[in-house]
Amino acid sequence: MSADFKQTLWKAADKLRAQMDAAEYKHIVLGLIFLKYISDTFVKQQNKIREMVSDPNSEYFIAEDPAEYADELEERDYYTQDNVFWVPQEARWEALRAKAKQPDIGSMIDNAMTAIENENNSLRGKLDKRFGRAQLGQGVLGELIDLISTIGFADKYNSSDLLGEVYEYFLGQFASAEGKKGGQFYTPSHVVKTLVAVLSPHSGRVYDPCCGSGGMFVQSEEFVRAHGGRVDDISIYGQESNPTTWRLAAMNLAIRGFSADLGKEPADTFARDQFPDLKFDYIMANPPFNISDWGGEKYEGDTRWKFGRPPVGNANYAWLQHMLWKLRPGGQAGVVLANGSMSSNTGGEGQIREAMVRGDVVEVMIALPGQLFLNTQIPVCLWFLTNDKTINGRDRRGETLFIDARQLGTMETRVLKVFTDEDITKIQETVQSWKTGEGYEDIAGFCKSASLEEVEKNGFVLTPGRFVGAEETSMDTDVFTQTIKKLTESLHALHDKSSKLDQEIVSNLSIFEDV
């Protein structure tokens, strides 16, 4: 899909927002996009059935007369066997579009969402039904329906990819419009791709304890496909405490045809673990930066705090230890955290960090550049943890890889930097070569494999810049000579000019001596 189309669609939708808060408006727009998609895929499947039952050469042939096979087009099994959501007649897009200008269209959409949930168990309780009470201007909802009607999912063979692009783009734009609150549901796809590329999930259970809109899962499935694997080889599990964000994740995954267990309802990771009996092969998360009071006093003596009880005022080491606790033997975790997590000593965090390093669970630390997030300028880093450094490569016990990626990235706008595919590949290949021991070399200014003794000398501060050093630079001898010559000539010229100015000042002052 062209960027122009997505931008035009966004600008048109945003123009209709008027005074409505972006946090509320995003659910209206994304809910309509979801409804349009599942209705279009239903119609696409219906057309496929029509061709089968009306073609004399088909084994499903019934008749060429539409009147004789009309009932067959509404046979539910034809849809569910191909994993197409069943959409009742009153909930189909064209039925709603025909009534888009009616004053109670919002209530009709709510009823359509309810009907779809009732007919599809996997969506039950996960669709937003706020259209009837939305504070939109008169006729705006009808205009939105007309606008979203321009997206023709049924006409595309890769309609889920098309929807994924629209959904991803709109999520990003809403995150920008919402400001800091947007961080609660959206992590830029290039940051997620970096996390997933380093972990390289290929089989087993994948878990995100604060899954937001489900971006980690989408990228994990796409990674598996891109590397020739089978998506059936991985199972997806997630939790999200915000009810509306939890619904966003359910829709985001449903429109792509991904199956995931998000629990029966929204649930806080620390207060209520949705999967208490499961351990995971891969855990990846971007915990909300604004969670500080996580209720630590409730978890005195919790078995999760193997390396030390986290301070009540900061959840960083609660998240890290929770994920280590949820890993199966040999599992791997990747976490996005604020840079302060690498060096803070507040509330005993330094001691916890030291215990984690001595416990050999910190595998890779990556410092990211600033301006990667749409909604915060907080510089962030990536932590990669494991409970067994003897598998997934060579024996790496007693070693930690540090990567300083602050020089990577390209400015997409005046305020936003993105990682290119080349940047992500560079990081991924560096980590993989270090793990396998095939072709890895320390690169000054970029990466360093440090021993426990080296980390100890740095006071267990895990900031990559402390370990990788400065980038080595080389200068051609002739160029260096010419540069020095020019600088020397410039210096002499400045000295001459300074001497002349001194003489002028002395001459001017002599006038006052005669007075």
HELIX and SHEET records of a PDB file:
HELIX    1   1 ALA A    3  LYS A   15  1                                  13    
HELIX    2   2 ALA A   22  SER A   54  1                                  33    
HELIX    3   3 PRO A   66  TYR A   69  1                                   4    
HELIX    4   4 ASP A   71  GLU A   74  5                                   4    
HELIX    5   5 ASP A   77  THR A   80  1                                   4    
HELIX    6   6 GLN A   89  ALA A   91  5                                   3    
HELIX    7   7 TRP A   93  ARG A   97  1                                   5    
HELIX    8   8 ILE A  105  GLU A  119  1                                  15    
HELIX    9   9 ASN A  121  LEU A  123  5                                   3    
HELIX   10  10 VAL A  140  ILE A  148  1                                   9    
HELIX   11  11 PHE A  153  ASP A  155  5                                   3    
HELIX   12  12 SER A  159  GLU A  178  1                                  20    
HELIX   13  13 GLY A  179  GLN A  184  5                                   6    
HELIX   14  14 SER A  189  LEU A  199  1                                  11    
HELIX   15  15 GLY A  215  ALA A  226  1                                  12    
HELIX   16  16 VAL A  231  ASP A  233  5                                   3    
HELIX   17  17 PRO A  243  ALA A  254  1                                  12    
HELIX   18  18 GLY A  296  TYR A  299  5                                   4    
HELIX   19  19 ASN A  316  LYS A  326  1                                  11    
HELIX   20  20 ASN A  339  MET A  342  5                                   4    
HELIX   21  21 THR A  346  GLY A  348  5                                   3    
HELIX   22  22 GLU A  349  ARG A  358  1                                  10    
HELIX   23  23 ASP A  421  THR A  436  1                                  16    
HELIX   24  24 LEU A  452  LYS A  457  1                                   6    
HELIX   25  25 GLY A  465  VAL A  468  1                                   4    
HELIX   26  26 THR A  477  GLU A  513  1                                  37    
SHEET    1   A 8 ILE A 234  GLY A 238  0                                        
SHEET    2   A 8 GLY A 204  ASP A 208  1                                        
SHEET    3   A 8 PHE A 280  ALA A 285  1                                        
SHEET    4   A 8 LEU A 327  ALA A 338  1                                        
SHEET    5   A 8 VAL A 380  THR A 386 -1                                        
SHEET    6   A 8 VAL A 362  ALA A 367 -1                                        
SHEET    7   A 8 GLU A 399  ASP A 404  1                                        
SHEET    8   A 8 CYS A 447  SER A 451 -1                                        
SHEET    1   B 2 THR A 410  MET A 411  0                                        
SHEET    2   B 2 LYS A 417  VAL A 418 -1                                        
END                                                                             
